[in-house]
Amino acid sequence: MSEIKFTNQQKDEMVVKLQSYFEKELAQELGQFDAEFLLDFVSKELGAYYYNQGLHDARVVFEKRVQSIDDDLYGIEKETR
């Protein structure tokens, strides 16, 4: 798996979300540096689980669509004698 790259804006938004979560749920202030460090840790250590689940979910959708196309193709098959 290649490394997932986020834009600076995306990373900044995720950092703000982490800071907001810590403030609201844990009553803890999380500084910019600490939030970026935590984001990097979560991405590195847990990101693959989310990535793989996303692939699994996409594969299920893809397989359903392929099955639907296959069913449609059988539906237009001409009878031979």
VOGU-3710 file (C-alpha; in Angstrom, 3 decimals, decimal comma):
1> mseikftnqq> 0,000/0,000/0,000  1,364/3,376/-0,908  1,334/6,109/1,678  -1,860/8,141/1,716  -1,197/11,842/1,238  -3,551/14,524/2,488  -3,482/18,152/1,483  -2,396/20,683/4,085  -6,000/21,866/4,308  -7,271/18,322/4,975
11> kdemvvklqs> -4,619/17,758/7,621  -5,435/21,099/9,255  -9,133/20,156/9,342  -8,354/16,807/10,967  -6,137/18,488/13,550  -8,948/20,917/14,417  -11,354/17,977/14,798  -8,940/16,227/17,165  -8,497/19,393/19,186  -12,261/19,895/19,344
21> yfekelaqel> -12,821/16,285/20,431  -10,258/16,532/23,212  -11,782/19,801/24,419  -15,425/18,645/24,363  -15,114/15,002/25,398  -12,031/14,963/27,583  -11,884/18,568/28,816  -8,251/18,611/27,687  -6,507/21,188/25,586  -4,540/19,660/22,740
31> gqfdaeflld> -1,948/21,927/21,178  -1,247/22,101/17,448  1,977/20,090/17,659  0,463/17,409/19,886  -2,612/17,131/17,661  -0,445/16,713/14,550  1,673/14,121/16,350  -1,465/12,217/17,434  -2,881/12,406/13,908  0,341/10,997/12,462
41> fvskelgayy> 0,321/8,193/15,026  -3,320/7,266/14,389  -2,761/7,387/10,632  0,329/5,204/10,799  -0,905/2,668/13,336  -4,637/2,480/12,558  -5,022/3,900/9,068  -4,494/0,562/7,329  -7,506/-0,910/9,143  -9,767/1,848/7,820
51> ynqglhdarv> -8,196/1,678/4,368  -8,667/-2,089/4,165  -12,275/-1,842/5,361  -12,917/0,778/2,677  -11,479/-1,581/0,066  -13,638/-4,413/1,388  -16,755/-2,227/1,239  -15,905/-1,112/-2,316  -15,302/-4,734/-3,344  -18,775/-5,712/-2,084
61> vfekrvqsid> -20,381/-2,908/-4,116  -18,341/-3,870/-7,177  -19,265/-7,559/-6,890  -22,975/-6,709/-6,588  -22,788/-4,548/-9,709  -20,943/-7,249/-11,647  -23,565/-9,804/-10,580  -26,316/-7,445/-11,704  -24,668/-7,011/-15,110  -24,227/-10,776/-15,375
71> ddlygieket> -27,914/-11,278/-14,570  -28,860/-8,687/-17,217  -26,718/-10,453/-19,813  -28,379/-13,782/-19,106  -31,723/-11,994/-19,338  -31,115/-10,924/-22,937  -29,720/-14,249/-24,066  -31,578/-15,675/-27,061  -33,001/-19,140/-26,978  -31,321/-21,567/-29,383
81> r> -32,684/-24,760/-30,882
//
